[in-house]
């Protein structure tokens, strides 16, 4: 498995980045605690701007971390000349890369599918953890 050989360092870097992303999301939840999503109130524009900015930073950091991990994870696949050309193409065609991997190396295809699923689950875990952090912060503020 690539994840336990060449993908070990990128995976650990990805997990290390999740901590910071969780903190950013918890700060966003704290900043947006009094916002009313059903109405636009001009008096809360600063709080809305802070909340929106932190959410954009969170999703940008999560997306960049996922792309970086997946790119470094698939780096050993790049040793195959055709896969390397597909990955470096100006118009990155994920369908073509998936079809190529399915034809050439099915175990890599299934491993990549599991890794992609784990990346998606990391978003859920970070959301859940950040909600608990923000709730704990709210409890401390009320005490």
Secondary structure, DSSP 4 states (H G I P E B T S, - for coil): -GGGTTTHHHHHHHHHHHHHHHHHHHHHHHHTTT--TTS--GGGHHHHHHHHHHHHHHHHHHHHHHHHHHHHHGGGGGGSHHHHHHHT-SS--HHHHHHHHHHH-HHHHHHHHHHHHHHHHHHHHHHHHHHHHHHHHHHHHH-
